[in-house]
Amino acid sequence: MKKSLIITVILVALTSLVRSQNVQMAICKLNPTEGSKVTGTVTFSKVADGVRIVADVQGLSKGKHGIHVHEFGDCSSKDGSSAGGHFNPHSKSHGGPDDADRHSGDMGNIDVDANGKGRLEYVDKTITLNGTGSVIGKSVIVHANEDDLKTQPTGNAGGRLACGVIEAL
């Protein structure tokens, strides 16, 4: 059995176990893909009106960069492709984080300053930490380009610069 398949099977089993719990917080440590220096952390905290997301990244070029939850918690490939496509359990169209019709994983863009640091902070009303639509065990990808929030199915956000698996705390 291939290593990535074994990892996927283990993550699916762990995700099923976590879904039966009442997760209040989760964390994702972002690691660079091959040729990238992008790192960071994304936290997910359950709040009364959704999930509070705080992403801090460094090592990016100035400007906006797409950031999404992807369908698999697998960052084993050099280019981040093992994470699959955007997390989309309800078969919706790609959009922005405030759109009613959007992938659950559509987090929009992170704005990066001239020092290569960016922060994204908002409350998401679609992402969940529990149940069948939970992001636990999925991955977060930071992309090379700005997400245009409309091009299907990826927002034309470009290559994958960092990947990390979302883990319950």
C-alpha positions in Angstrom: 0.0 0.0 0.0 1.3 3.5 -0.9 2.3 5.7 2.0 -0.2 8.4 1.0 -3.0 5.9 0.9 -2.2 4.6 4.4 -2.0 8.2 5.7 -5.4 9.0 4.1 -7.0 5.9 5.6 -5.7 6.8 9.1 -6.8 10.4 8.7 -10.3 9.3 7.7 -10.6 7.0 10.7 -9.3 9.8 13.0 -11.7 12.3 11.4 -14.7 9.9 12.1 -13.6 9.6 15.7 -13.3 13.4 16.1 -16.6 14.1 14.5 -18.3 12.2 17.3 -16.8 14.6 19.8 -17.7 18.2 20.6 -14.7 20.1 19.2 -14.4 23.7 20.3 -11.0 24.6 18.9 -8.6 23.4 16.2 -5.2 24.4 14.8 -3.4 24.1 11.6 0.4 24.5 11.3 1.3 25.6 7.7 4.5 24.2 6.2 6.0 25.2 2.9 5.6 23.2 -0.3 8.7 22.5 -2.4 10.5 25.8 -3.3 8.4 27.9 -1.0 9.3 29.6 2.3 5.7 30.2 3.5 4.8 29.1 7.0 2.1 30.0 9.5 -0.7 29.0 11.8 -4.4 29.0 11.4 -6.7 28.6 14.4 -10.4 27.8 14.4 -12.5 28.5 17.5 -16.2 27.8 17.9 -18.1 31.0 18.8 -21.9 31.7 19.2 -22.3 32.8 15.5 -19.9 30.5 13.7 -16.2 29.7 13.8 -13.7 32.4 14.4 -10.7 31.9 12.1 -7.3 33.6 12.7 -4.6 33.0 10.1 -1.0 34.3 10.5 1.4 33.6 7.7 4.9 34.8 6.7 7.2 34.3 3.7 4.7 35.5 1.1 5.0 38.2 -1.5 3.2 41.5 -0.9 -0.5 41.5 -2.0 -3.4 39.2 -1.7 -3.2 35.4 -1.6 -6.0 32.8 -1.7 -6.5 30.6 1.3 -8.8 27.6 1.5 -9.7 24.5 3.4 -9.0 21.5 1.1 -10.8 18.2 1.1 -8.0 15.9 2.3 -5.7 16.2 5.4 -2.8 15.0 3.3 0.2 17.3 2.7 2.6 14.6 1.7 3.1 15.7 -1.9 5.9 18.2 -2.7 3.4 20.5 -4.4 0.5 20.2 -2.0 -1.7 18.4 -4.6 -2.3 15.5 -2.2 -4.7 17.9 -0.3 -7.2 17.6 -3.2 -9.6 20.3 -4.2 -11.5 22.8 -2.1 -13.6 21.3 0.7 -17.1 21.3 -0.7 -19.3 18.8 1.1 -22.5 20.5 -0.2 -21.6 20.7 -3.9 -21.8 24.4 -4.1 -20.0 26.9 -6.5 -16.8 28.6 -5.6 -17.2 32.0 -4.0 -16.0 34.3 -1.2 -16.3 33.8 2.5 -19.4 36.0 2.8 -21.3 34.4 -0.2 -24.3 32.2 0.6 -23.4 29.9 -2.3 -19.8 28.8 -1.8 -17.6 25.9 -1.0 -17.3 25.4 2.8 -13.6 25.7 2.4 -13.6 29.1 0.6 -11.9 31.5 3.1 -11.1 34.3 0.6 -7.8 36.1 0.6 -5.1 37.0 3.1 -3.5 40.4 2.6 0.3 40.4 2.9 2.4 43.4 3.8 5.8 44.4 2.3 7.5 42.3 5.1 5.9 39.1 3.8 3.5 38.9 6.7 -0.3 38.5 6.6 -3.2 38.1 8.9 -6.7 37.1 8.2 -9.3 37.2 11.0 -13.1 36.8 10.7 -16.1 34.7 11.8 -17.1 32.1 9.3 -20.8 31.0 9.3 -20.3 28.0 7.0 -17.2 26.2 8.4 -17.9 23.8 11.2 -15.8 21.9 13.7 -18.3 19.1 14.3 -20.6 16.9 12.3 -20.5 15.7 8.7 -19.3 19.1 7.4 -16.4 19.4 9.9 -13.1 20.8 8.7 -11.2 18.6 11.3 -8.8 16.4 9.5 -8.9 18.5 6.3 -6.1 20.8 5.2 -5.5 24.5 4.7 -3.6 25.7 1.6 -2.2 29.1 1.0 -2.0 29.9 -2.7 0.4 32.0 -4.9 -2.2 34.3 -6.3 -5.2 36.3 -5.2 -8.5 34.4 -5.3 -10.9 36.2 -7.7 -13.8 34.7 -5.7 -15.7 33.7 -8.9 -13.6 31.5 -11.3 -14.8 27.9 -11.0 -13.8 25.8 -9.2 -10.6 27.4 -7.7 -10.8 31.2 -7.9 -7.8 31.2 -10.2 -5.6 31.3 -7.0 -2.6 29.6 -8.6 0.0 27.3 -7.1 0.1 25.9 -3.5 2.7 27.6 -1.3 1.9 26.1 2.1 -0.1 23.2 3.4 -1.1 22.0 6.9 -3.6 19.6 8.4 -6.4 20.9 10.7 -6.2 19.1 14.1 -8.7 19.3 17.0 -7.4 20.7 20.3 
